[in-house]
Amino acid sequence: MSAISIVLRSAVSIAVLAVATAAHADAFTDACMLGASPGTDMAKTCDCMSTKVPNDVRADATEALRRTYQAMSDTSKPIDPSTLPPNLMRGLQATVLAQADCM
């Protein structure tokens, strides 16, 4: 394998990883920003939180944020974490821990 081929493959791998990571971060940040008031620093907080949520629970954290927002929209009451499946409870916990680190 030539050196150019190795460099090109490495560059493509890095580019694919960067795009996948950015898309992943966008879904979490979008869910985090649901219902945020304009003029707040919530975008900064959500960006910080996005860096703190581990990849193994990221999708569950994103879904937990969406469900929390939906519950607040429908009932004006916070979601009861005990009503969530275990994976979403772990996602919600990761989100709360990330938020504490970013405040």
Contacts in CASP RR format, 6 or more apart in sequence:
PFRMAT RR
TARGET T0000
AUTHOR 0000-0000-0000
METHOD contacts of the structure
MODEL  1
MSAISIVLRSAVSIAVLAVATAAHADAFTDACMLGASPGTDMAKTCDCMS
TKVPNDVRADATEALRRTYQAMSDTSKPIDPSTLPPNLMRGLQATVLAQA
DCM
24 55 0 8 1.000
24 58 0 8 1.000
25 50 0 8 1.000
27 59 0 8 1.000
27 62 0 8 1.000
28 46 0 8 1.000
28 49 0 8 1.000
28 50 0 8 1.000
28 53 0 8 1.000
28 58 0 8 1.000
28 61 0 8 1.000
28 62 0 8 1.000
28 65 0 8 1.000
29 43 0 8 1.000
29 46 0 8 1.000
29 47 0 8 1.000
29 50 0 8 1.000
31 62 0 8 1.000
31 63 0 8 1.000
31 65 0 8 1.000
31 66 0 8 1.000
31 69 0 8 1.000
32 42 0 8 1.000
32 45 0 8 1.000
32 46 0 8 1.000
32 49 0 8 1.000
32 50 0 8 1.000
32 65 0 8 1.000
32 95 0 8 1.000
33 42 0 8 1.000
33 43 0 8 1.000
33 46 0 8 1.000
34 65 0 8 1.000
34 66 0 8 1.000
34 69 0 8 1.000
35 69 0 8 1.000
36 42 0 8 1.000
36 43 0 8 1.000
36 46 0 8 1.000
45 99 0 8 1.000
45 102 0 8 1.000
45 103 0 8 1.000
48 98 0 8 1.000
48 101 0 8 1.000
48 102 0 8 1.000
49 95 0 8 1.000
49 98 0 8 1.000
49 99 0 8 1.000
49 101 0 8 1.000
49 102 0 8 1.000
50 98 0 8 1.000
52 97 0 8 1.000
52 98 0 8 1.000
52 101 0 8 1.000
52 102 0 8 1.000
53 61 0 8 1.000
53 91 0 8 1.000
53 94 0 8 1.000
53 95 0 8 1.000
53 98 0 8 1.000
54 94 0 8 1.000
57 87 0 8 1.000
57 90 0 8 1.000
57 91 0 8 1.000
57 94 0 8 1.000
58 94 0 8 1.000
60 87 0 8 1.000
60 88 0 8 1.000
60 90 0 8 1.000
60 91 0 8 1.000
60 94 0 8 1.000
61 91 0 8 1.000
61 92 0 8 1.000
61 94 0 8 1.000
61 95 0 8 1.000
61 98 0 8 1.000
63 88 0 8 1.000
63 91 0 8 1.000
64 84 0 8 1.000
64 88 0 8 1.000
64 89 0 8 1.000
64 91 0 8 1.000
64 92 0 8 1.000
64 95 0 8 1.000
65 92 0 8 1.000
65 95 0 8 1.000
67 79 0 8 1.000
67 84 0 8 1.000
67 88 0 8 1.000
68 78 0 8 1.000
68 79 0 8 1.000
68 92 0 8 1.000
71 77 0 8 1.000
71 78 0 8 1.000
71 79 0 8 1.000
72 78 0 8 1.000
72 79 0 8 1.000
81 89 0 8 1.000
81 92 0 8 1.000
82 89 0 8 1.000
84 92 0 8 1.000
END
